[in-house]
Amino acid sequence: MTRILIVDDEQSIREVVREYAQLNGYEADEAADGLQALDKVTDNDYDCVILDVMMPKLDGFSACKQIKKIKKIPIIMLSARQEEYDKLFGFELGVDDYVVKPFSPKELMARVKVVLDRSRKHENEILKFDGLVIDVEGRSVTVDGEKANLTPKEIDLLLYMVKNRNIALSRTNLLEKVWDYDYFGDDRTVDTHVKMLRHNLGKYRDHIVTVRGMGYKFEA
């Protein structure tokens, strides 16, 4: 699951952003200042950091510099300061987006999604699950070193399930996301493709788990 770190010295802001992050399917963690943020980034893996500028102990700009030294993580800055200089300085530090307070939590989540999508597009992600290796950008799958002969739709299905691994996905959700929203098929379409996909994954078929009465999930 996508993990977000929310860093702000105002608890009310952290709580609101956390609520909206969870509503959007993200796992959210909190830090009250820049020093706490550095500790959490060091000890955990986050997909995005939402970072306030004006904070005690260590301000957002200083924290951003340190975070970039530790890990390559997309950062969205929050600030009540609207001066162009502050925005430019943030972007020079490598900030991915800059949001001025007061802000709309819905808009912030939309910006988070854009930043995450942009970050992932720049990564040639190679995922490994035992002897199952998935080249996300290259859209290829190998099983114990042998290339699996998957159809384009089977690859689409596998990539979507892997992207949402350990999350139960309904057949309706899979139809909408993998076959597009305008597809009016039935649940058997999903079941048939899952059956073929399992067959092609060989001994790693058990990574695709049936969720009784709902659908499937890729378990890792």
C-alpha positions, 0 to 999 in steps of 0.5 A, a space after each residue: 500500500 502507498 505510504 504517506 508521511 504528513 509533517 506539520 506542527 499543527 495537529 488539526 492539519 495533520 488529522 485532516 490530511 490523514 483522514 483524506 489520505 486514508 479515504 484515498 486508500 493511502 496509509 498515513 503516518 505523522 510527524 510534528 516537526 522536521 526532526 521527527 520527520 527525519 527519524 521516520 524517513 530513516 526508519 520507514 519507506 514512504 512513497 511521498 512526504 507532505 512537508 510544512 515549511 514553518 515548523 519548530 526545531 527544524 523547518 521544512 526547507 532544512 528537513 527537505 535537504 536532509 530527506 533528499 540526502 537520505 532517500 529519493 522520495 517525492 515531497 510536496 511542500 505546504 506553506 502559508 507564505 505565498 512569495 515567489 521566492 519561497 516557491 522557487 527556493 523549494 523547487 530548487 531544493 527538489 520539491 515536487 509540488 508547492 501548496 499554499 495554505 489554506 488549501 483544499 484537502 481534495 486538491 492536495 490529494 489530487 496533487 499527491 496522485 499526480 506526484 506519485 504517478 510522475 515518480 513511478 513513471 520515471 522508475 523502471 520498476 523490477 518486482 521480485 516475488 520469489 522466482 517470479 520477476 515482473 518488469 513493470 515498464 518492459 511489461 514482461 514476466 519471467 518464472 524462474 528465469 523463463 519468460 512467461 507467455 502472457 497475453 497483453 490483457 493478462 499482463 494488464 491484470 497482473 500489473 494492476 493486482 501487483 500495484 494493489 498487492 495485499 488489497 482485496 479487489 472485487 471483480 467489478 473493480 477489476 473489470 473497470 480498471 483492467 477492461 476500462 469503465 465502458 466494458 460491460 462484461 460479466 464476472 466470468 471474464 475476470 475468472 477466466 483470465 485469472 485462471 489463465 494467468 495462474 496457469 502461466 505463473 506456474 508454481 507461483 500461482 498461489 500469489 493470486 488468492 481468491 477472496 471468497 464472495 468478492 474477487 481476488 488479491 495478489 498476496 506478497 
